């Protein structure tokens, strides 16, 4: 990769001039030498007086990169981050190193069982971390900065609706019970559902920060140059953001979607339904999937199934108009023209359509079986795929979307969750007779774990295709760093929409 330190320095300067009080420095990328780049960039930052006047936050999932930054940072800085996800011993070892450099530390609300999502567990993990740092290392409590996990709202999944409320409630508990501790968080996570609509996202961030700061939040990772003043947010957008943050209405996500699209009516209004219902059958099925309308989907799918001259088998309906519709959904989501809650709605429509067709596919399979063939439990599926977030990584938003979409496209998905050891992934693939193995990860160390899994698959004689996906993965990294260690097919998946 070409070094672009001058451009990075200009971005840092722009952020400081826009009002940033801390600069978060992250160089985690699979094809970069993180230690070298962090060392050089921190030295460059320290030589620019306009930038050096604000403290640095050394941000990496790789502790070697963090320590490289600590060695070069002037004055007191912040480390982002450590957590209890790999146990107390490693947590304390990293904390001692940070303490020896005189830095403050961000502590994530993760433990050995995963990420905290509700206020009670967020506080419990933070209290446990606080007690370890203060009692065993004599960490200054004012140098402890908790990140109780700002999670995405407005996804279309009901269980995510209270994530904003849970974060703010956790702030109050931490401030009331853990003296001098600070609160931070990655604010952009909140609005991930609406990526591509930056003005809307900025409004959500401003509303969130307005309430979170009042509750006790001290700092946050946010683009300071694109943050509107709370009082300047248009009244209609302000109301929508307040509703979705506090989960005031069951239709809060739908209303914000309409605002994002500039729509004042709904996809199911009488006039629009009449118009699209006049389209050819295949176009109606595609339209229903893209718009997330399930009212007529079983009728249309059944009509298509009965057209045996066009679709001889029920599976052909899935492979034809249903897959065409999901491909459109994937393209729109990948280009930022469709949002996560809309994808979830589309997936539900697809799931309903596939559920209607499954009994017919099972009946067709039975007719196809010869007298001496043994039916398998998976006979009506397109295939079985084992997916997992690799060991050391607790992120799973993209993986979960992939699982939903695959399931709705008639694949049997065995989702092993997060922090999954290599042995468990490979043994499950054997036990479940998996056709494909999919690995996911968001943090840079996950890339090294993926290489290890590929090596183990080769050593054990696996031939199944290996799919690689996640925010830090790339086509280049997969080809250069992972594929050479596995003689089977090793494919990079662009993103959750594909």
C-alpha positions as CSV (number, residue, x, y, z in Angstrom):
1,X,0.0,0.0,0.0
2,X,1.1,3.5,-0.7
3,X,1.9,5.6,2.4
4,X,-0.3,8.6,2.6
5,X,0.8,10.1,5.9
6,X,0.5,13.7,4.6
7,X,-3.2,13.1,3.9
8,X,-3.7,11.5,7.3
9,X,-2.0,14.5,9.0
10,X,-4.3,16.9,7.2
11,X,-7.3,15.0,8.3
12,X,-6.0,15.1,11.9
13,X,-5.5,18.9,11.6
14,X,-9.0,19.4,10.2
15,X,-10.5,17.4,13.1
16,X,-8.6,19.5,15.6
17,X,-9.7,22.8,13.9
18,X,-13.3,21.4,13.9
19,X,-13.2,21.1,17.7
20,X,-12.0,17.6,18.4
21,X,-10.6,17.4,21.9
22,X,-8.9,13.9,21.4
23,X,-7.6,12.3,18.2
24,X,-8.3,8.6,17.9
25,X,-5.6,6.9,15.9
26,X,-6.3,3.5,14.3
27,X,-4.2,1.8,11.7
28,X,-5.8,-1.6,11.8
29,X,-5.8,-2.9,8.3
30,X,-5.0,-6.4,7.2
31,X,-2.3,-5.4,4.6
32,X,-0.6,-2.8,6.8
33,X,2.4,-3.3,9.2
34,X,0.5,-1.8,12.1
35,X,3.5,-1.4,14.4
36,X,5.5,0.4,11.8
37,X,2.7,2.7,10.7
38,X,1.6,3.5,14.2
39,X,5.1,4.4,15.2
40,X,5.7,6.7,12.3
41,X,2.4,8.4,12.4
42,X,2.5,9.1,16.1
43,X,6.0,10.7,15.6
44,X,4.7,12.8,12.8
45,X,1.7,14.0,14.9
46,X,4.0,15.0,17.7
47,X,6.1,17.2,15.3
48,X,3.1,19.3,14.2
49,X,2.3,21.9,16.9
50,X,-1.3,22.4,15.6
51,X,-2.1,18.8,16.2
52,X,0.2,18.0,19.2
53,X,-1.8,20.2,21.5
54,X,-4.6,17.6,21.8
55,X,-4.1,14.2,23.4
56,X,-4.1,11.0,21.4
57,X,-6.2,7.9,21.7
58,X,-4.1,4.9,20.6
59,X,-6.8,2.6,19.1
60,X,-6.1,-0.9,18.0
61,X,-7.3,-4.5,18.5
62,X,-3.7,-5.6,18.4
63,X,-1.9,-4.9,21.7
64,X,1.5,-4.8,20.0
65,X,0.3,-1.9,17.9
66,X,-1.0,-0.2,21.1
67,X,2.3,-0.5,22.8
68,X,4.1,0.9,19.7
69,X,1.9,4.0,20.0
70,X,2.4,4.3,23.7
71,X,6.2,4.4,23.1
72,X,5.9,7.4,20.8
73,X,2.9,9.4,22.2
74,X,3.8,12.7,23.9
75,X,2.3,13.4,27.3
76,X,-0.7,11.5,28.6
77,X,-2.7,9.5,26.1
78,X,-5.7,7.1,26.1
79,X,-5.6,3.4,25.1
80,X,-8.6,2.0,23.3
81,X,-9.2,-0.7,24.5
82,X,-9.0,-3.7,26.8
83,X,-11.7,-6.0,28.1
84,X,-12.3,-9.2,30.1
85,X,-13.3,-11.2,27.0
86,X,-10.1,-13.3,27.3
87,X,-10.1,-13.6,31.1
88,X,-8.8,-11.7,34.1
89,X,-5.1,-12.7,33.7
90,X,-4.7,-11.2,30.2
91,X,-6.8,-8.2,31.2
92,X,-4.5,-7.4,34.1
93,X,-1.3,-8.0,32.2
94,X,-2.4,-5.4,29.5
95,X,-3.6,-3.0,32.2
96,X,-0.3,-3.1,34.0
97,X,1.6,-2.3,30.8
98,X,-0.8,0.7,30.1
99,X,-0.4,1.8,33.7
100,X,3.4,1.7,33.5
101,X,3.2,4.1,30.5
102,X,1.0,6.5,32.5
103,X,-1.9,6.3,30.0
104,X,-5.6,6.2,30.6
105,X,-7.6,3.2,29.4
106,X,-10.9,2.5,27.7
107,X,-12.5,-0.7,29.0
108,X,-15.2,-2.3,26.9
109,X,-18.2,-4.0,28.4
110,X,-17.2,-7.5,27.3
111,X,-16.4,-10.5,29.4
112,X,-15.7,-14.2,28.8
113,X,-19.3,-14.8,27.7
114,X,-19.5,-12.0,25.2
115,X,-20.9,-8.5,24.8
116,X,-23.2,-6.9,27.3
117,X,-26.4,-5.6,25.7
118,X,-28.7,-4.7,28.6
119,X,-28.0,-2.1,31.3
120,X,-27.7,-4.6,34.2
121,X,-24.9,-6.7,32.5
122,X,-23.2,-3.6,31.2
123,X,-22.9,-2.3,34.8
124,X,-21.9,-5.7,36.2
125,X,-18.9,-6.1,33.8
126,X,-17.8,-2.5,34.3
127,X,-17.9,-2.9,38.1
128,X,-15.9,-6.1,37.9
129,X,-13.3,-4.4,35.7
130,X,-13.2,-1.3,37.9
131,X,-12.5,-3.4,41.0
132,X,-9.7,-5.3,39.3
133,X,-8.0,-2.2,38.0
134,X,-8.3,-0.2,41.3
135,X,-7.7,-2.9,43.8
136,X,-5.0,-5.0,42.0
137,X,-3.1,-2.4,40.0
138,X,-3.9,0.8,41.8
139,X,-5.1,2.4,38.6
140,X,-6.3,5.9,39.2
141,X,-10.1,5.7,38.9
142,X,-10.1,9.0,36.8
143,X,-8.0,7.2,34.2
144,X,-10.6,4.5,33.7
145,X,-12.9,5.1,30.8
146,X,-15.8,2.7,30.3
147,X,-17.3,2.0,26.9
148,X,-20.6,0.2,27.7
149,X,-21.2,-0.6,24.1
150,X,-23.3,1.7,21.9
151,X,-25.2,-0.7,19.8
152,X,-27.3,-0.3,16.6
153,X,-30.9,0.7,16.9
154,X,-33.5,0.8,14.2
155,X,-32.4,-2.5,12.7
156,X,-36.0,-3.9,12.3
157,X,-35.3,-6.4,15.0
158,X,-37.4,-5.8,18.1
159,X,-34.7,-7.0,20.5
160,X,-32.5,-4.1,19.4
161,X,-35.0,-1.3,20.1
162,X,-33.9,-0.7,23.6
163,X,-30.1,-0.5,23.0
164,X,-30.0,3.2,23.2
165,X,-32.0,3.3,26.4
166,X,-29.8,0.5,27.9
167,X,-26.6,2.5,27.2
168,X,-27.9,5.7,28.9
169,X,-29.2,3.7,31.9
170,X,-25.8,2.0,32.2
171,X,-24.1,5.4,32.3
172,X,-26.3,6.5,35.2
173,X,-25.4,3.3,37.2
174,X,-21.7,3.6,36.5
175,X,-21.6,7.2,37.5
176,X,-23.6,6.5,40.7
177,X,-21.5,3.5,41.8
178,X,-18.0,3.8,40.3
179,X,-16.4,7.0,41.6
180,X,-14.4,9.1,39.1
181,X,-14.8,6.6,36.2
182,X,-15.4,8.2,32.8
183,X,-17.7,7.1,30.0
184,X,-17.0,6.9,26.3
185,X,-18.4,5.2,23.2
186,X,-18.3,4.8,19.4
187,X,-21.3,7.0,18.5
188,X,-21.5,5.9,14.8
189,X,-22.5,2.4,15.8
190,X,-25.9,3.8,16.9
191,X,-27.0,4.7,13.4
192,X,-25.4,1.9,11.3
193,X,-28.8,0.9,10.0
194,X,-29.0,4.1,8.0
195,X,-25.5,4.1,6.4
196,X,-25.5,6.4,3.4
197,X,-27.9,8.9,4.9
198,X,-25.3,11.0,6.6
199,X,-27.5,14.0,7.5
200,X,-30.0,11.7,9.2
201,X,-27.2,9.8,11.0
202,X,-25.7,13.1,12.2
203,X,-29.1,14.1,13.6
204,X,-29.3,10.7,15.5
205,X,-25.8,11.2,16.9
206,X,-26.6,14.7,18.1
207,X,-29.8,13.6,19.8
208,X,-28.1,10.7,21.4
209,X,-25.2,12.8,22.7
210,X,-27.6,15.4,24.1
211,X,-29.2,12.9,26.4
212,X,-26.1,10.7,27.0
213,X,-24.0,13.7,28.1
214,X,-26.8,14.8,30.5
215,X,-26.7,11.3,32.0
216,X,-22.9,11.5,32.5
217,X,-21.2,10.5,29.2
218,X,-17.8,12.3,29.2
219,X,-16.5,11.7,25.6
220,X,-17.3,9.8,22.4
221,X,-15.7,8.8,19.1
222,X,-17.6,10.9,16.5
223,X,-16.8,13.1,13.5
224,X,-16.9,16.5,15.3
225,X,-17.0,18.4,12.0
226,X,-20.3,16.8,11.0
227,X,-22.2,17.1,14.3
228,X,-25.2,19.5,14.2
229,X,-26.3,21.5,17.3
230,X,-29.2,19.8,19.0
231,X,-31.4,22.9,18.7
232,X,-30.7,23.3,15.0
233,X,-32.1,19.8,14.1
234,X,-35.4,20.2,12.1
235,X,-38.4,19.6,14.3
236,X,-39.7,16.7,12.2
237,X,-36.3,14.9,12.3
238,X,-35.8,15.7,16.0
239,X,-39.1,14.0,16.9
240,X,-38.2,10.9,14.8
241,X,-34.8,10.7,16.4
242,X,-36.2,11.1,19.9
243,X,-38.8,8.4,19.3
244,X,-36.3,5.8,18.0
245,X,-33.7,6.5,20.7
246,X,-36.2,6.1,23.5
247,X,-38.2,3.4,21.8
248,X,-41.4,5.4,22.2
249,X,-43.3,4.0,19.3
250,X,-43.5,0.6,17.7
251,X,-43.4,2.2,14.2
252,X,-40.4,4.5,15.1
253,X,-38.0,2.7,12.7
254,X,-40.6,2.6,9.9
255,X,-41.2,6.4,10.2
256,X,-37.5,7.2,10.2
257,X,-37.2,5.0,7.1
258,X,-39.9,7.0,5.4
259,X,-38.0,10.2,6.3
260,X,-34.8,8.8,5.0
261,X,-36.4,8.0,1.7
262,X,-38.2,11.3,1.5
263,X,-41.5,9.4,1.5
264,X,-44.8,10.7,3.0
265,X,-46.8,7.6,2.2
266,X,-46.3,3.9,2.8
267,X,-45.6,1.1,0.5
268,X,-48.9,-0.5,1.3
269,X,-51.1,2.5,0.6
270,X,-54.1,1.8,-1.7
271,X,-52.9,3.6,-4.8
272,X,-49.4,2.1,-4.7
273,X,-50.6,-1.4,-4.1
274,X,-52.9,-1.1,-7.0
275,X,-50.1,0.0,-9.3
276,X,-47.6,-2.7,-8.5
277,X,-50.2,-5.4,-8.4
278,X,-50.8,-4.7,-12.1
279,X,-47.2,-5.7,-12.9
280,X,-46.3,-9.2,-14.3
281,X,-46.1,-12.0,-11.8
282,X,-42.3,-12.1,-11.5
283,X,-42.1,-8.3,-11.2
284,X,-44.6,-8.5,-8.4
285,X,-42.5,-11.0,-6.5
286,X,-39.4,-8.9,-6.9
287,X,-41.3,-5.8,-5.8
288,X,-42.6,-7.5,-2.7
289,X,-39.1,-8.5,-1.7
290,X,-37.5,-5.2,-2.3
291,X,-40.3,-3.3,-0.5
292,X,-40.7,-5.8,2.3
293,X,-44.4,-6.4,1.6
294,X,-45.6,-9.9,2.7
295,X,-49.4,-9.5,2.2
296,X,-49.6,-11.2,-1.2
297,X,-46.3,-13.1,-1.4
298,X,-47.7,-16.6,-0.7
299,X,-50.5,-16.1,-3.3
300,X,-47.9,-14.9,-5.9
301,X,-45.5,-17.7,-5.1
302,X,-48.2,-20.3,-5.4
303,X,-49.3,-18.8,-8.7
304,X,-45.7,-19.2,-9.9
305,X,-45.4,-22.7,-8.6
306,X,-48.5,-23.8,-10.6
307,X,-46.9,-22.5,-13.8
308,X,-45.1,-25.8,-14.3
309,X,-44.2,-24.9,-17.9
310,X,-42.1,-22.1,-16.6
311,X,-41.2,-23.5,-13.1
312,X,-41.2,-27.3,-13.3
313,X,-40.2,-27.6,-9.7
314,X,-40.9,-25.5,-6.5
315,X,-37.2,-25.0,-6.2
316,X,-37.2,-23.2,-9.5
317,X,-39.4,-20.5,-8.1
318,X,-36.7,-19.9,-5.4
319,X,-33.9,-19.9,-7.9
320,X,-35.9,-17.6,-10.3
321,X,-37.9,-14.6,-9.1
322,X,-37.2,-15.0,-5.4
323,X,-33.5,-15.0,-5.9
324,X,-33.7,-12.2,-8.4
325,X,-35.5,-10.1,-5.8
326,X,-32.9,-10.9,-3.1
327,X,-30.1,-10.0,-5.6
328,X,-31.7,-6.6,-6.0
329,X,-31.9,-6.2,-2.2
330,X,-28.2,-7.1,-1.9
331,X,-27.2,-4.6,-4.6
332,X,-29.2,-1.8,-3.1
333,X,-27.9,-2.5,0.4
334,X,-24.3,-2.7,-0.8
335,X,-24.6,0.6,-2.6
336,X,-26.1,2.4,0.5
337,X,-29.5,2.8,-1.2
338,X,-31.2,0.4,1.2
339,X,-31.0,0.3,5.0
340,X,-30.6,-2.6,7.5
341,X,-34.2,-2.6,8.7
342,X,-35.4,-2.8,5.1
343,X,-33.1,-5.7,4.5
344,X,-34.6,-7.5,7.6
345,X,-38.1,-6.9,6.2
346,X,-37.1,-8.3,2.8
347,X,-35.6,-11.3,4.5
348,X,-38.8,-11.9,6.4
349,X,-40.8,-11.8,3.1
350,X,-38.3,-14.3,1.6
351,X,-38.6,-16.6,4.6
352,X,-42.4,-16.6,4.3
353,X,-42.2,-17.4,0.6
354,X,-39.7,-20.3,1.2
355,X,-41.8,-21.7,4.0
356,X,-44.7,-21.9,1.7
357,X,-42.6,-23.8,-0.9
358,X,-40.8,-26.2,1.4
359,X,-43.6,-28.8,1.7
360,X,-43.8,-29.0,-2.1
361,X,-40.0,-29.4,-2.4
362,X,-40.1,-32.2,0.2
363,X,-42.8,-34.0,-1.8
364,X,-40.8,-33.6,-5.0
365,X,-37.7,-35.0,-3.3
366,X,-39.6,-38.1,-2.1
367,X,-40.8,-38.7,-5.7
368,X,-37.3,-38.5,-6.9
369,X,-35.8,-40.9,-4.4
370,X,-35.2,-44.4,-5.7
371,X,-36.4,-47.4,-3.7
372,X,-32.9,-48.0,-2.1
373,X,-31.9,-44.3,-1.5
374,X,-31.9,-43.0,2.1
375,X,-33.5,-39.7,2.7
376,X,-31.4,-37.2,4.7
377,X,-32.7,-34.6,7.1
378,X,-31.3,-31.9,4.9
379,X,-32.7,-33.1,1.6
380,X,-34.9,-30.1,0.9
381,X,-32.1,-27.5,1.6
382,X,-29.8,-26.0,-1.0
383,X,-26.9,-26.9,1.3
384,X,-25.6,-26.5,4.9
385,X,-23.2,-23.8,5.9
386,X,-21.4,-23.4,9.3
387,X,-20.7,-19.7,10.1
388,X,-18.9,-18.3,13.1
389,X,-17.1,-15.2,14.4
390,X,-13.6,-16.5,15.1
391,X,-11.9,-16.8,18.5
392,X,-11.1,-13.5,20.1
393,X,-13.8,-11.5,18.3
394,X,-17.3,-10.7,19.7
395,X,-18.8,-8.8,16.7
396,X,-21.6,-10.5,14.7
397,X,-23.9,-7.9,13.1
398,X,-22.8,-8.7,9.5
399,X,-22.6,-12.5,10.2
400,X,-26.2,-12.4,11.6
401,X,-27.5,-10.7,8.4
402,X,-25.7,-13.3,6.3
403,X,-27.4,-16.0,8.3
404,X,-30.8,-14.5,7.9
405,X,-30.4,-14.1,4.1
406,X,-28.9,-17.6,3.6
407,X,-31.7,-19.1,5.7
408,X,-34.3,-17.3,3.6
409,X,-32.6,-18.6,0.4
410,X,-33.2,-22.2,1.6
411,X,-29.8,-22.9,3.2
412,X,-29.5,-24.6,6.5
413,X,-27.4,-22.3,8.6
414,X,-25.5,-23.5,11.7
415,X,-24.5,-20.3,13.5
416,X,-21.8,-20.9,16.2
417,X,-22.0,-17.4,17.5
418,X,-18.9,-15.4,18.5
419,X,-15.5,-16.1,20.1
420,X,-15.6,-19.6,18.4
421,X,-12.4,-21.7,18.7
422,X,-11.0,-23.3,15.5
423,X,-11.6,-26.9,16.8
424,X,-15.3,-26.2,17.4
425,X,-15.7,-24.7,13.9
426,X,-14.1,-27.7,12.2
427,X,-15.7,-30.4,14.3
428,X,-19.1,-28.8,13.8
429,X,-18.5,-28.8,10.0
430,X,-17.8,-32.5,10.2
431,X,-20.7,-33.3,12.5
432,X,-23.2,-31.3,10.5
433,X,-22.0,-32.4,7.1
434,X,-21.5,-28.8,6.1
435,X,-21.0,-27.9,2.5
436,X,-19.3,-24.6,3.3
437,X,-17.5,-22.9,6.2
438,X,-17.9,-19.2,6.8
439,X,-15.6,-17.2,9.0
440,X,-16.4,-13.6,10.2
441,X,-14.4,-11.0,12.2
442,X,-14.2,-7.3,12.7
443,X,-11.0,-6.7,14.6
444,X,-7.5,-7.1,13.1
445,X,-6.4,-10.0,15.2
446,X,-9.3,-12.0,13.7
447,X,-7.3,-12.0,10.4
448,X,-4.5,-14.0,12.1
449,X,-7.1,-16.4,13.5
450,X,-8.6,-16.9,10.1
451,X,-5.1,-17.8,8.7
452,X,-4.8,-20.4,11.5
453,X,-8.2,-21.9,10.7
454,X,-7.2,-22.2,7.0
455,X,-3.9,-23.9,8.0
456,X,-5.8,-26.3,10.2
457,X,-8.3,-27.1,7.5
458,X,-5.4,-27.9,5.2
459,X,-3.7,-30.0,7.8
460,X,-6.8,-32.0,8.5
461,X,-7.6,-32.6,4.8
462,X,-10.7,-30.5,4.4
463,X,-11.9,-29.7,0.9
464,X,-15.0,-27.6,1.7
465,X,-15.0,-24.0,0.4
466,X,-13.9,-21.4,3.0
467,X,-15.7,-18.0,3.0
468,X,-14.0,-15.0,4.6
469,X,-16.0,-12.0,5.6
470,X,-16.0,-9.0,8.0
471,X,-15.1,-5.4,8.2
472,X,-11.3,-5.8,8.3
473,X,-11.2,-8.5,5.6
474,X,-10.5,-7.7,2.0
475,X,-10.1,-9.5,-1.3
476,X,-6.4,-8.7,-1.3
477,X,-5.8,-10.0,2.2
478,X,-7.7,-13.2,1.6
479,X,-5.7,-13.8,-1.6
480,X,-2.3,-13.0,-0.2
481,X,-2.5,-14.0,3.5
482,X,-5.1,-16.8,3.8
483,X,-5.7,-18.6,0.5
484,X,-2.0,-19.8,0.1
485,X,-2.5,-21.9,3.2
486,X,-5.5,-23.8,2.0
487,X,-5.7,-25.8,-1.2
488,X,-9.5,-25.7,-1.3
489,X,-11.6,-22.8,-2.5
490,X,-11.0,-19.7,-0.3
491,X,-13.4,-16.8,-1.2
492,X,-13.7,-13.3,0.2
493,X,-17.3,-12.2,0.7
494,X,-17.8,-8.5,-0.1
495,X,-20.2,-7.7,2.8
496,X,-23.4,-8.8,4.4
497,X,-25.5,-7.7,1.4
498,X,-23.8,-10.2,-0.8
